[in-house]
Amino acid sequence: MPGGGGRTIVEVLGKVATVSAGGIFNVWSRPPGLDSWDVEPYPRSGAVALQGRNGTIRLQVQSSSTVRIELDADGDAVFENSKDVTWDWLV
């Protein structure tokens, strides 16, 4: 356990609607979900996918400070682009 505190695992499954992104997305986490320690502001492992009408965005946790954003723009299950960003930048 990193520096004390409790552990939380969050599982996600559902739909998200957003006007700014232009629609409704299916959202799910890959088991076992997003793994967080209470002493850290962001998850330290896990992945969440957002699937729209034509493609998918996957957020793959790299560490409690970094997340990889991957884009499958045409829905063929191949991620054409990716970018590592800080959680602070994303949130």
N, C-alpha and C positions, 0 to 999 in steps of 0.2 A: 504494500500500500504506500503510495508516494506521499510522505509527510503527514500521515494521519487523515482522518475524515472518513466518510462513508463512500460506498460505491453505488452508482445508479446505472441501470441499463434501460434505455428507452427504445421501445419498438414502435415503428410508425407504419400505419396502413390506413389509407383513405384517399380523399380528394381535397384539392386546394383550388380555390377560384381566385383569380387575380385579374383586375382590369389592366394593370400596367404591363403584365406579361401576355395579355391577350387571350385568356381562356381558362379552362379547367384542366388540372393535371392530376393524374393518379400518382400517389406518393407511397413508397414503401421502403422499409429498411431491410437489409439482408441480416438474417439471424447471425449472431445473437442480438443485434441492434447496436445502438450507439452507446459506448462504454465511457462513463464519466466518473471522476472522483470529485467529491464535494469541495475539495480544496482548489480545484482548477475550474476556470470559467467555461471551458469548452471540452467536448469529447476528446478522448485520446485514441479511440479506435472505432471502426465501424464504417458503414456506408449507407447512403440514402439515395434512392432514384426517384426522379420526377419524369413521368412519361406524358407527353402531350400528343396531339393528333398526328404529328409527323416524325417526332424524334424523342430522344431521351437525354436528360442531364443526370449524371451521377456525381454525387459528392462523396469522395473517398477520403476519409480521415487519415492524415499522415502522422499527426502528433496533436498534442493539446494546443498547439499554436498554429498549425498549418493544415490546410485541406486542399485536395486536388479536385478541380472542377473538370469533368470530362463531358464531351458533347458527341452524341450520335445524332447527327442532323437529319438523316434520312431513314431511320428506323431499321437499319440492316444489322444491328447488334455489333457494329464496329465503331469504336469511338474515334472519330476523325481528328478531334482537337482536345487538348488538355492544358490546364494551367494551374500551377500551385500558387495559392494565395494564403494570406493570414486569415484567421477567423475574424479578426477585427475588421479587415477589409470587406469580408463577405457579409458580416452581420452589421 
